[in-house]
Amino acid sequence: MNGMKKYLKYTIESIKIGGFKLFLISLKYFLLKKVPTNNIRINNPIMGIFSCRANTTDFMYAFFSYENKIKSKIKSSIDEFDTFFDIGACIGDYSIWLAKNNLKCFAFEPNKDNYNSLINNIELNNLEESIETFNYGLGKNTEKVFFETNITNRGYSSKYANFKEGFKEEVEIRTFDEIFESMGISYNQAIIIKIDAEGMEAEIIEGAMKSFSKIRKIFLIFESHTGADKILRKLREITPYQLIKLDTLNMGVIINNTNNV
């Protein structure tokens, strides 16, 4: 039933923003797992304009229906926040959407091809002043590691990945704590932080513990299928939090450090 509801949302949205052509693209993917063989451009009034690469699942990210429950939760509380950290930004869908909603965005994407797509989509939406980009990943140490990326779903990229059809590249990793103060951002801000790092979520949070204990308010979103218990234990060491179940893959945590600022 959940799968049918999800497909229905995609179907309705695809017709609204792209007509019959985009509906067919979505239908082929959901029924046959076939992706578009040509580059396509999607103009979604809600999300933004996206150039989607041929032979990839990029087109899915242009839909509000993609990770609908996460977006709906962010939308319901967006006025409470100033800034968005997009860790694992891929083609920039979340950053572009939230920049359009007046949040200052910082987008981190270590994969070079994804990073180029991110830059292109930011330029298409004239959001260069609202989104700062960084061609490196975050983790618990400053280092260089090899990432493997899925050839079709370019959002699947990690040092832990092992795909039959993928490609490897060396990427730079830094820590959240290392870069946060250097960016000139006040701890007295309310920040949404979304981590989509395919198994590296716990490491990223380990490298952010100092900052997480000081930032006034954080809405942290992370994939819960890898190391969720470890993440929650780490957070419990530094600050109280409110746990939110977003969907089958993602959890949310609200952290308030009002007394620490």
C-alpha positions, 0 to 999 in steps of 0.5 A: 500500500505504501508503495502504491501511495508513493507511486501515485504521488510521483504520478500526479506530480510528474503530470503537473510539472512535466506532462505526459513525457515526464509521466512516461519517464516515471512510469518506465522507472517504477515498472521496469527500472529503466532510466532516461537515456538522454539528458532532461531538464525538469522545471518544478515550481516547488523544487526548482530547475534541474538538469538531469543526467542521462542514464541516471536516476537524477530525475527522481530528485527533482520531485517533492514526492521524493522523500516526501515525509522529510520535506513535509516535516522541514516545510512545517518548521522552516520558519524556525531555521536560518541555515541548511547544511546539505551533507551529501548534496548530490545534484543539489535538490534539497539545497536549491529547494531550501535556498528558494525558501530563503535559507542560507545553504552550505552544500557538501558533495565529494563526488566530482561528477555530482559536484559539477551537476550541483554547480550547474543546477545552482546556476540554472536557478540563479542561487549562487549567492544563496548556496556555498558549495564544497567539493569534499566530504565530511567524516570523523578525521581529515583524510583522503579515501576512495569512494565508490559511486553507483553508475545509475543512482549517483546518490549512492556514493561511499567508501563502504560501497561495493557495486557491480556497476560503479566507479571509484575516485579518491576524495577529500574528507574533513570534519564538521568541527574543523570547518564550522568556525572557519565559515563564520557562522554563529553558534547562535543560529538554528540550523537544519543538517541533513546527512545522506552519506551511505553508511558514514553518518555515524562518522560524520556526527563523531566529527561534529560533536563539539559544534553540536554541543554549542549550536543553539538549535539543530534539526538533524536528519540522517539515514537510520539503517546504518549505526542509528544506535551509535549515533543516538548514544553519541548525541546523548553524551553531549546534549538532550534531544527529541527523536522524530521518526521520519520514514522507514529509512530516516530519523530526525533529531531536534537538539536545543542548546539554548542554555549553552549559547 
